[in-house]
Amino acid sequence: MTTITFYKSNGIYYGFEEQGHTGYGESGDDVLCAALSAMTMLIINAIEVSYASNVDYQIDESTTDIRVIVKSALPKYESDEKKQFAVSGLIQAYFLQLMDLLEDNYDYLDVREIEREI
């Protein structure tokens, strides 16, 4: 099972962490794991390139655990409100997409959100 925990500060999404293998298929043929990887990289690349924002991310190749933190989603770190909204919105969109996936894949995914200051 893959657990994805989203981080929020005052209700604003600013990051997430993914841990574990989905177990949906064999290693190398797990379409659910591939979907998560593709969506994660889409979020990272979109934020870095489209919104010119730094993304602090770590990928552990041996465990496939991923941690993504984007401070520019928060007013404390970014003065441009449009950029804050766009960056946080992308992370929230990922959360909502995973909630849709969860409906049919609850044996393989666990999606959480927590309030946590950075």
C-alpha positions as CSV (number, residue, x, y, z in Angstrom):
1,M,0.0,0.0,0.0
2,T,1.1,3.5,-0.8
3,T,0.4,6.2,1.8
4,I,0.3,9.8,0.5
5,T,0.2,12.5,3.2
6,F,-0.5,16.0,2.1
7,Y,0.7,18.9,4.2
8,K,-1.3,22.1,4.7
9,S,-0.6,25.3,6.7
10,N,-3.7,27.3,7.5
11,G,-5.6,25.3,5.0
12,I,-3.1,25.9,2.2
13,Y,-1.6,22.8,0.5
14,Y,2.2,23.1,0.3
15,G,3.6,19.6,0.0
16,F,3.2,15.9,0.3
17,E,5.0,12.6,1.1
18,E,4.5,9.2,-0.6
19,Q,5.6,6.1,1.1
20,G,5.4,2.4,0.2
21,H,4.6,0.3,-2.9
22,T,0.9,0.1,-4.0
23,G,1.1,-3.7,-4.5
24,Y,-1.4,-3.3,-7.4
25,G,0.9,-5.3,-9.8
26,E,4.3,-6.8,-10.0
27,S,7.3,-4.5,-9.8
28,G,7.8,-2.9,-13.2
29,D,4.3,-3.7,-14.3
30,D,2.3,-1.8,-11.6
31,V,0.2,0.7,-13.5
32,L,-1.1,2.4,-10.3
33,C,2.5,3.0,-9.1
34,A,3.4,4.3,-12.6
35,A,0.4,6.7,-12.5
36,L,1.5,8.0,-9.1
37,S,5.0,8.6,-10.3
38,A,3.8,10.4,-13.5
39,M,1.5,12.6,-11.5
40,T,4.1,13.4,-9.0
41,M,6.7,14.4,-11.6
42,L,4.0,16.5,-13.4
43,I,3.4,18.5,-10.3
44,I,7.1,19.0,-9.6
45,N,7.9,20.0,-13.2
46,A,4.9,22.3,-13.5
47,I,5.7,24.1,-10.4
48,E,9.4,24.5,-11.2
49,V,9.0,25.4,-14.9
50,S,5.6,27.0,-15.3
51,Y,5.6,28.9,-12.0
52,A,9.4,29.4,-11.6
53,S,9.2,28.2,-8.1
54,N,11.7,26.1,-6.1
55,V,10.5,22.6,-5.2
56,D,12.4,20.9,-2.4
57,Y,12.0,17.2,-3.2
58,Q,13.7,14.0,-2.3
59,I,13.3,10.6,-4.0
60,D,14.6,7.5,-2.3
61,E,15.4,5.2,-5.2
62,S,15.6,2.1,-3.0
63,T,12.2,2.6,-1.3
64,T,10.5,4.9,-3.8
65,D,9.6,7.2,-0.9
66,I,9.1,10.8,-2.1
67,R,8.9,14.0,-0.2
68,V,7.9,17.3,-1.9
69,I,7.8,20.7,-0.2
70,V,6.9,23.9,-2.0
71,K,7.3,27.0,0.2
72,S,6.1,29.4,-2.5
73,A,2.5,28.1,-1.9
74,L,2.6,30.0,1.5
75,P,2.3,33.7,2.0
76,K,5.2,33.6,4.5
77,Y,7.6,32.6,1.7
78,E,6.0,34.1,-1.4
79,S,4.6,37.6,-1.8
80,D,2.9,37.0,-5.2
81,E,-0.6,35.9,-4.4
82,K,-1.3,34.5,-7.9
83,K,1.8,32.3,-7.6
84,Q,0.8,31.1,-4.2
85,F,-2.7,30.2,-5.4
86,A,-1.4,28.5,-8.5
87,V,1.2,26.4,-6.7
88,S,-1.1,25.4,-3.9
89,G,-3.9,24.7,-6.5
90,L,-1.7,22.2,-8.3
91,I,-0.9,20.3,-5.1
92,Q,-4.6,20.4,-4.1
93,A,-5.5,19.1,-7.6
94,Y,-3.2,16.2,-7.0
95,F,-4.9,15.5,-3.7
96,L,-8.4,15.6,-5.4
97,Q,-7.2,13.3,-8.2
98,L,-5.9,10.8,-5.6
99,M,-9.2,11.0,-3.8
100,D,-10.9,9.9,-7.0
101,L,-8.4,7.1,-7.5
102,L,-9.0,6.0,-3.9
103,E,-12.6,5.1,-4.6
104,D,-11.6,2.1,-6.7
105,N,-8.2,1.5,-5.2
106,Y,-8.7,1.7,-1.5
107,D,-6.8,-1.6,-1.0
108,Y,-3.7,0.0,-2.5
109,L,-3.8,3.6,-1.5
110,D,-4.2,5.6,1.7
111,V,-4.5,9.4,1.3
112,R,-4.3,11.7,4.2
113,E,-4.0,15.4,4.9
114,I,-2.5,17.1,8.0
115,E,-2.0,20.6,9.2
116,R,1.8,21.2,9.7
117,E,3.8,24.4,9.9
118,I,7.1,24.7,8.2
